[in-house]
Amino acid sequence: MVSLDEAVIARLESHGSKFEILVDPDLALEFRKGADIDLSKVLAAEEIFKDSKKGDRASPEHVKEVLGVDSVLEAAKLIIRKGELQLTTQQRKRIQEDRKRQVISIIARNAVNPQTNTPHPPARIERAMEEAKVHVDLFKSAEEQVPEVLKALRPVIPIRFEEKEVAVKVPAHYAGKAAGLVRSFGEVKKEEWQKDGSWICLIKLPGGIVEEFFDALNGVTHGDVETRILK
């Protein structure tokens, strides 16, 4: 449960009445987006207020009459999902910066420069977002915003999402360790263990992490590995 000092107000106005609760700003945002979070961890106090700053509580009868629910937790769900979250300037700035980093990370992982077929470093993507004056919405998930951000970036830098298929062959003495690493990077489409104990596979992975994949694979095999990009 968040402390009262760190909590913010979530407010819902309905049928001329105002209802407020005190919540953890980060958890309330996640809950609002559909995350399965225990409401007792979101609320700073299991109370419904008419005015939280004055400590003026709303009666259960009034809550029932206006919102149509009997419990504090059910009322809190409605307030968080349908109401307004009162974030401080500092909280807004921090959450928005986190959301921006998430957007950049997704794009850097999945996108390439189609002119050179190489990934864009996160710093280049961030500069392009600044040049394109991209606004990141702190109330939307990073995944929701990526398509619009990509659209805004295309006039600034050559960029597209791309998947690569890479054929891999690992000798027997590194095969076990390498197989686990390969699976952590993408989807293994085909695999086969050879008579000599070596392992071959075909993996599909995001275009932006191919070089990272090769570096990691060379690390666990000490360079004793064969790879070929098929497309």
C-alpha positions in Angstrom: 0.0 0.0 0.0 1.3 3.4 -1.0 1.9 6.0 1.8 -0.4 9.0 2.0 2.6 11.3 1.3 3.2 9.6 -2.1 -0.4 9.1 -3.1 -2.3 11.2 -5.7 -6.0 11.8 -6.1 -8.2 9.9 -8.6 -11.5 11.7 -9.1 -14.7 10.8 -10.8 -17.7 13.2 -11.2 -21.1 11.6 -11.9 -24.6 13.0 -11.7 -23.5 16.2 -10.0 -21.5 14.3 -7.3 -17.7 14.1 -6.9 -15.9 11.0 -5.6 -12.2 10.8 -4.8 -9.7 8.2 -3.7 -6.0 8.3 -2.9 -3.9 6.0 -5.0 -0.3 5.0 -6.0 0.1 6.9 -9.4 2.1 4.2 -11.1 -0.1 1.2 -10.0 -3.3 3.2 -10.7 -2.1 3.8 -14.3 -1.3 0.1 -14.8 -4.7 -0.9 -13.3 -6.4 1.6 -15.6 -4.8 -0.1 -18.6 -6.1 -3.5 -17.5 -3.3 -5.0 -15.4 -4.3 -7.6 -12.8 -3.3 -5.7 -9.6 -4.6 -6.1 -6.1 -6.5 -2.9 -5.4 -5.3 -2.9 -1.8 -1.8 -2.2 -3.2 -3.1 0.7 -5.3 -5.1 2.5 -2.6 -3.5 4.6 0.1 -6.7 4.3 2.1 -9.8 2.2 1.6 -12.0 5.2 1.7 -14.2 7.1 -0.8 -14.1 10.8 -0.3 -16.2 13.7 -1.4 -13.1 15.9 -0.8 -10.0 14.0 0.1 -8.0 17.1 1.1 -10.6 18.0 3.7 -11.0 14.3 4.7 -14.7 14.6 3.9 -15.9 11.0 3.3 -18.7 10.0 1.0 -21.4 7.9 2.7 -21.8 4.3 1.5 -25.5 5.1 0.8 -24.5 8.0 -1.5 -21.9 5.9 -3.3 -24.5 3.2 -3.8 -27.1 5.7 -5.1 -24.8 7.4 -7.6 -22.3 4.7 -8.7 -24.5 1.6 -8.1 -21.9 -0.4 -6.2 -21.9 -1.5 -2.5 -18.1 -1.8 -1.7 -15.2 0.6 -1.5 -13.2 -1.6 -3.8 -15.9 -1.7 -6.5 -16.3 2.1 -6.3 -12.5 2.5 -6.5 -12.4 0.4 -9.7 -14.9 2.7 -11.3 -13.1 5.9 -10.2 -9.7 4.7 -11.5 -11.0 3.4 -14.8 -13.4 6.2 -15.7 -12.2 9.1 -13.7 -9.2 11.5 -13.8 -5.8 10.8 -12.2 -4.4 13.9 -10.6 -0.6 13.6 -11.1 2.0 16.1 -9.9 4.2 17.8 -12.4 7.2 15.7 -11.2 5.2 12.5 -11.5 4.0 13.3 -14.9 7.5 14.1 -16.1 8.9 10.8 -14.6 6.1 8.6 -16.0 6.3 10.3 -19.4 10.0 9.8 -19.6 9.7 6.1 -18.7 7.0 5.7 -21.4 9.4 7.4 -23.9 12.2 5.1 -23.0 9.9 2.1 -23.5 8.9 3.4 -27.0 12.5 3.9 -28.0 13.4 0.4 -26.7 10.7 -1.3 -28.8 11.7 0.6 -31.9 15.4 0.0 -31.5 14.8 -3.7 -31.0 12.6 -4.1 -34.0 13.6 -1.5 -36.6 16.4 -1.2 -39.1 17.6 1.4 -41.6 16.4 0.0 -44.9 19.3 1.8 -46.8 22.0 0.0 -44.8 20.0 -2.9 -43.3 21.5 -2.0 -39.9 19.7 -1.1 -36.7 19.2 2.4 -35.4 20.9 3.1 -32.0 18.5 4.3 -29.3 20.2 7.7 -29.2 19.6 8.2 -32.9 15.9 7.3 -32.5 15.6 9.7 -29.6 17.1 12.6 -31.6 14.8 11.8 -34.5 11.8 11.9 -32.1 12.9 15.3 -30.8 13.3 16.6 -34.4 9.9 15.2 -35.3 8.4 16.8 -32.2 6.9 13.4 -31.1 4.6 13.6 -28.1 4.5 10.5 -25.9 1.2 10.0 -24.1 1.8 8.8 -20.5 -1.7 7.4 -20.4 -1.2 5.0 -23.3 1.0 2.0 -23.4 4.3 2.1 -25.3 3.0 -0.6 -27.6 -0.1 1.4 -28.6 2.1 4.5 -29.5 4.8 2.8 -31.6 2.9 2.8 -34.9 2.2 6.6 -34.7 5.8 7.3 -33.6 7.1 5.3 -36.5 4.9 7.3 -38.9 6.3 10.5 -37.5 9.9 9.3 -37.7 9.8 8.3 -41.4 10.2 11.8 -42.8 13.2 12.3 -40.5 15.2 9.0 -40.8 14.9 5.9 -43.0 13.3 3.3 -40.8 11.1 0.2 -41.0 10.2 -2.8 -38.8 11.8 -5.9 -40.0 12.3 -9.5 -38.9 15.3 -11.6 -39.9 15.7 -15.3 -40.3 19.1 -16.6 -39.3 20.5 -20.2 -39.8 22.8 -21.3 -36.9 25.1 -24.3 -36.5 26.8 -24.9 -33.1 29.3 -27.6 -32.4 28.5 -30.3 -29.8 30.6 -28.9 -26.9 28.7 -25.6 -27.0 25.3 -26.8 -28.2 23.5 -27.0 -24.9 24.4 -23.6 -23.7 23.9 -22.0 -27.1 20.4 -23.5 -27.6 19.1 -21.7 -24.5 20.6 -18.4 -25.6 19.2 -18.7 -29.1 15.7 -19.3 -27.8 15.9 -16.2 -25.6 16.3 -14.0 -28.7 13.4 -15.1 -30.9 11.4 -17.9 -32.3 13.1 -21.1 -33.3 11.3 -22.2 -36.5 13.3 -25.4 -37.1 16.0 -27.3 -35.2 17.9 -30.5 -35.6 20.5 -32.4 -33.6 23.2 -33.9 -35.8 24.9 -37.3 -35.3 28.1 -35.6 -34.2 26.1 -33.8 -31.4 26.1 -30.4 -33.1 22.9 -28.4 -33.2 21.4 -26.5 -36.2 18.4 -24.3 -36.2 16.6 -21.5 -38.0 15.6 -18.6 -35.8 13.3 -15.6 -36.6 14.2 -12.5 -34.6 13.7 -8.7 -34.7 15.9 -7.0 -37.1 17.2 -4.5 -34.6 18.9 -7.1 -32.4 20.7 -9.2 -35.0 24.1 -7.8 -34.2 23.4 -8.2 -30.4 22.4 -11.8 -31.2 25.7 -12.5 -33.0 27.7 -10.9 -30.3 26.0 -13.0 -27.6 26.3 -16.2 -29.6 30.0 -15.6 -30.3 30.5 -15.0 -26.6 29.1 -18.4 -25.4 30.8 -20.3 -28.3 34.1 -18.3 -28.2 33.5 -17.7 -31.9 33.1 -21.4 -32.8 29.7 -21.0 -34.5 28.4 -20.7 -38.0 25.6 -18.2 -38.9 24.0 -17.1 -42.1 21.2 -14.5 -42.5 18.7 -16.0 -44.9 16.4 -13.0 -45.2 
